[in-house]
Amino acid sequence: MRKSLSKEVFNQLFTDARSHHHWKDKPVSDEDLKSLYEIIKYGPTSGNLQPARIVFVRSDEGKRKLYPALEGMGSNLGQVQSAPVTAIIAQDKLFWQEAPKLFPRMDVKDMFENDAAFAESIAYRSSSLTGAYLIIAARGMGLDVCPMSGFQNDIIDETFFKGTSWKANFICTIGYGDDSRLYPRDPRLTFDEACRFE
């Protein structure tokens, strides 16, 4: 029987973890990002079809390509400018083409190929899950993150994914956060406010 992880682990992943808006001048290496992917690829997705695609934007040129999508979006532009890495978590609308390899026990290609709306719903839901795994795994590796949906999707899609079947879901800055500049933690809903038994 598997043991529950320690309270300290859950504190690092959730209870004490914060979304960071300011970053230390400390790089995140290619090796760290590759290790991060090697962890999150094992997170469950619908039918193991893994529709998420990730672009790790870390070069000055890559960051400049992101800026137009963030103009007029409050502090998000400044966060991306200062963060060592910004991950674009995208979804591949043709993810089902990999089904014979990723889900060989059953032929599921037709159900997606013949129903674009259903395929898109699965792509969005499962790529969102993979993005969440990225957040938790990054925290587990000692990194900090800040997920964002405040950007113009069409600009990112045109800039980074033109001519492909990829589409941006959300973005997430990654690095080593400056704890001294954290805002007070915002409140959370109680169990009774957010949950019920049936």
Buried (B, 14 or more C-beta within 10 A) or exposed (E): EEEEEEEEEEEBBEEEBBBBBBBBEEEBEEEBBEEBBEBBEEBEBBBBBBBBBBBBBBEEEBBEBBEBBBEEBEEBBEBBBBBBBBBBBBBBBBBBBBBEEBBEEEEBBEBBEEEEEEBBEBBBBBBBBBBBBBBBBBBBBEBBBBBBEBBBEEBBBEBBBEEEBBBBBBBBBBBBBBEEEBEEEEEEEEEEEEEEEE
